[in-house]
């Protein structure tokens, strides 16, 4: 088990371009989360999936953002028409929901996005 | 809604000194509490968590945290820090019975000097 992986680790783009990030969770983890972390702040929740179903979206997730988890394994987060305010670290986490238990979320190393 | 306040954005200490990183939360319902650590250029790692039972929880590297319900606090302590403890520490809460998204504080940067 290699943990949660994210690609790319760094992305520099020009304002107005589209970007896509990928997250590979720990195998057999049925829950997958996306968070955003800006400088000087803690991570903020964006959205989460249980298997392939997107169950919750934060108000931070504007209509320029879309996330998918097509087969309940890896997930992608796409940002369309990027803005400078989108510059942040995008974190992915996964967990295994067990009935009556409490999940521990395991985080990936993040993708750092810089929008010029 | 829940919120988390980490009162100190930066804590400089000398090696082998004790340290306390403060965390207070607000919630109208019962919560689970977590401390995560982020070493330079690495992802967040779970340090310890309080779910129920004993209010004092410990990590494998000497940190401990005590849940204090009356003061709504979950402060992190270590009696003697090492240079390798230099990192950013995040306190987080998760509402009991929720679907799991964590609410984080802004983090505390611990800087251990020789």
Boltz contact constraints between the chains, C-beta under 6 A:
constraints:
  - contact:
      token1: [A, 41]
      token2: [B, 106]
      max_distance: 6.0
  - contact:
      token1: [A, 42]
      token2: [B, 90]
      max_distance: 6.0
  - contact:
      token1: [A, 42]
      token2: [B, 104]
      max_distance: 6.0
  - contact:
      token1: [A, 42]
      token2: [B, 105]
      max_distance: 6.0
  - contact:
      token1: [A, 42]
      token2: [B, 106]
      max_distance: 6.0
  - contact:
      token1: [A, 42]
      token2: [B, 107]
      max_distance: 6.0
  - contact:
      token1: [A, 43]
      token2: [B, 104]
      max_distance: 6.0
  - contact:
      token1: [A, 45]
      token2: [B, 101]
      max_distance: 6.0
  - contact:
      token1: [A, 48]
      token2: [B, 101]
      max_distance: 6.0
  - contact:
      token1: [A, 102]
      token2: [B, 32]
      max_distance: 6.0
  - contact:
      token1: [A, 102]
      token2: [B, 51]
      max_distance: 6.0
  - contact:
      token1: [A, 103]
      token2: [B, 100]
      max_distance: 6.0
  - contact:
      token1: [A, 104]
      token2: [B, 46]
      max_distance: 6.0
  - contact:
      token1: [A, 107]
      token2: [B, 43]
      max_distance: 6.0
  - contact:
      token1: [A, 107]
      token2: [B, 44]
      max_distance: 6.0
  - contact:
      token1: [A, 108]
      token2: [B, 43]
      max_distance: 6.0
  - contact:
      token1: [A, 109]
      token2: [B, 43]
      max_distance: 6.0
  - contact:
      token1: [A, 110]
      token2: [B, 43]
      max_distance: 6.0
